[in-house]
Amino acid sequence: GSGEDSLDRLLPHTGTHRRKSATSLSKTEPPLLRTGTRTIYTAGRPPWYDEHGAQSKEAFVIGLCGGSASGKTTVSNKIIEALDVPWVVLLSMDSFYKGLSSEEQVLAANNDYNFDHPGAFDFELLVATLRKLKQGKSVKIPVYDFTTHRRQKDWKNVYGASVIILEGIMAFADKELLQLLDMKIFVDTDSDIRLVRRLRRDIT
């Protein structure tokens, strides 16, 4: 089927009306969702609710990874549209690029600096920020200036949410970061399509 149909099958369906409880004749145990070290008894509820139907104390974190111009932001928006939760945070790894030194800026100006390498990102800050958000705490997110390749002086305030979507080309590249992700989605797009998209994006 289409990518949208696949996404619909992947995401839990929620609605504004409370569903009536029902007993399955084919299974003796409630539905399970296994997320790393946690096992959540969903009982038909989306995974950011516990077995009693109450919201989990920690936010549910979805990691979205894929190559440059693969459509990560589009998929993120589709997920947000499909969710029936009041608060969703979309966290982009682009905010966590390291500021470049004078030598690195010269390389970047000549297109010789690799922004698609794990070393280009501040994973220490990203992990600390995501951990606080997962705990429901407010955080300050750096604002990266792609013209100067440095962080702006003023950072954005972001508050805790029911669901957090982390998207980036290196979202699965750090072990500590992986431990914070409850669901992992990889966006696979043909390299030729990604190249055309990136060229269009860079030109405009």
C-alpha positions in Angstrom: 0.0 0.0 0.0 1.0 3.6 0.1 3.3 5.1 2.8 0.3 6.9 4.3 -1.6 3.5 4.7 1.5 2.0 6.3 1.7 4.9 8.7 -2.0 4.4 9.6 -1.3 0.8 10.4 1.7 1.7 12.6 0.0 4.3 14.7 -2.5 3.5 17.4 -6.0 4.8 16.5 -7.6 7.1 19.0 -10.9 9.0 19.0 -12.8 11.5 21.0 -15.4 9.0 22.1 -14.6 6.4 24.8 -14.6 2.9 23.5 -16.7 0.3 25.2 -14.7 -2.4 27.0 -14.7 -5.7 25.1 -13.4 -9.2 25.8 -11.5 -11.0 23.1 -12.3 -14.6 22.6 -9.1 -15.4 20.8 -6.6 -14.0 23.4 -6.4 -14.4 27.1 -3.9 -11.6 27.6 -4.3 -7.9 26.9 -2.3 -6.4 24.0 1.3 -5.5 24.7 3.7 -2.9 23.5 7.3 -3.6 24.2 9.5 -0.5 24.1 13.1 -1.4 25.1 13.1 -2.3 28.8 9.4 -1.3 29.3 6.4 -3.4 28.6 3.2 -1.5 28.4 -0.2 -3.2 28.7 -2.1 -1.0 26.2 -5.5 -2.7 26.3 -6.3 -1.0 23.1 -5.2 2.4 24.3 -2.3 4.4 22.7 1.0 3.7 24.3 1.3 7.0 26.2 -1.4 5.8 28.6 -0.8 3.2 31.4 -2.9 0.1 32.1 -5.5 2.1 34.0 -6.1 4.6 31.2 -4.2 7.4 32.9 -1.5 9.3 31.2 2.0 7.9 31.8 4.2 10.1 34.0 6.9 10.2 31.3 6.4 11.4 27.8 6.4 8.9 25.0 9.3 9.6 22.7 9.3 8.7 19.0 12.6 8.7 17.2 12.4 9.5 13.5 15.6 8.9 11.5 16.4 9.2 7.8 18.8 10.7 5.3 18.8 14.3 4.3 15.6 15.3 2.4 14.1 11.9 3.0 10.8 13.4 4.2 11.3 13.2 7.9 9.4 16.5 8.6 6.5 15.3 6.4 6.2 12.0 8.3 6.5 13.9 11.6 3.6 16.1 10.6 1.5 13.1 9.5 2.1 11.5 12.9 1.1 14.7 14.7 -2.1 14.9 12.7 -2.9 11.3 13.6 -2.3 11.6 17.3 -5.2 12.5 19.6 -3.2 14.1 22.4 -3.2 17.7 23.6 0.5 18.4 23.5 3.2 17.2 21.1 6.8 18.5 20.9 8.6 18.2 17.6 12.4 18.3 18.4 14.7 18.7 15.4 18.4 17.6 15.6 19.2 20.7 13.4 18.9 22.7 16.6 21.8 20.8 18.1 24.5 21.3 15.5 27.8 22.4 17.1 29.0 25.9 16.5 31.9 26.0 14.0 35.3 27.3 14.7 36.9 29.8 12.3 38.8 27.0 10.5 35.6 24.9 10.2 33.6 27.9 8.8 36.2 28.1 6.0 35.6 24.5 5.3 31.9 25.0 5.3 32.1 27.9 2.9 34.0 25.7 0.5 31.5 22.8 1.0 34.2 20.8 2.7 32.6 20.4 6.1 30.5 17.3 6.7 27.3 18.3 8.4 26.0 14.7 8.0 28.5 13.2 10.4 27.8 12.3 14.1 30.6 14.6 15.2 28.7 17.6 13.8 26.1 17.3 16.6 26.2 18.1 20.3 24.8 14.8 21.5 25.6 15.6 25.2 23.3 18.6 25.1 20.7 16.8 23.0 20.5 13.8 25.4 20.3 16.1 28.5 17.5 18.2 26.8 15.5 15.2 25.7 15.8 13.5 29.1 14.4 16.6 30.8 11.5 16.9 28.3 10.7 13.2 28.8 10.4 13.9 32.5 7.9 16.7 31.7 10.3 19.5 32.5 10.7 22.7 30.5 13.9 23.2 28.6 15.7 25.8 26.5 16.5 24.8 22.9 19.4 26.4 21.0 18.6 28.2 17.8 21.2 27.4 15.2 22.0 30.0 12.6 23.0 28.3 9.3 24.4 31.5 7.9 27.0 32.0 10.6 27.1 28.3 11.7 26.7 29.3 15.3 24.0 29.3 17.9 22.1 32.5 18.4 22.2 34.3 21.7 18.5 33.7 22.5 17.3 30.1 22.9 13.7 28.9 22.7 11.6 27.8 25.7 10.0 24.4 25.1 7.7 22.7 27.6 6.9 19.1 28.4 4.3 17.2 26.4 2.5 13.9 26.2 4.5 12.8 23.1 7.9 14.0 21.8 9.0 13.4 18.2 12.7 13.6 17.7 13.7 13.8 14.0 17.1 14.0 12.5 19.7 12.3 10.2 21.6 11.0 13.2 18.7 10.2 15.6 19.9 6.6 16.0 23.6 7.3 16.2 24.1 7.7 20.0 23.6 4.9 22.5 22.4 7.2 25.3 19.9 8.8 22.9 18.6 5.5 21.8 17.8 4.6 25.4 15.4 7.5 25.6 13.4 6.5 22.5 10.2 4.5 23.0 9.6 4.0 19.3 12.0 4.2 16.4 10.9 4.9 12.8 13.3 5.0 9.8 12.3 7.0 6.7 13.8 5.2 3.7 13.6 7.2 0.4 15.4 6.6 -2.9 18.7 8.5 -3.0 17.9 10.1 -6.4 14.7 11.5 -5.0 16.5 12.8 -1.9 19.1 14.5 -4.1 16.5 16.3 -6.2 14.7 17.4 -3.0 17.9 18.7 -1.5 18.9 20.6 -4.6 15.5 22.2 -4.7 15.6 23.1 -1.1 19.1 24.6 -1.3 18.3 26.6 -4.4 15.1 28.1 -2.9 
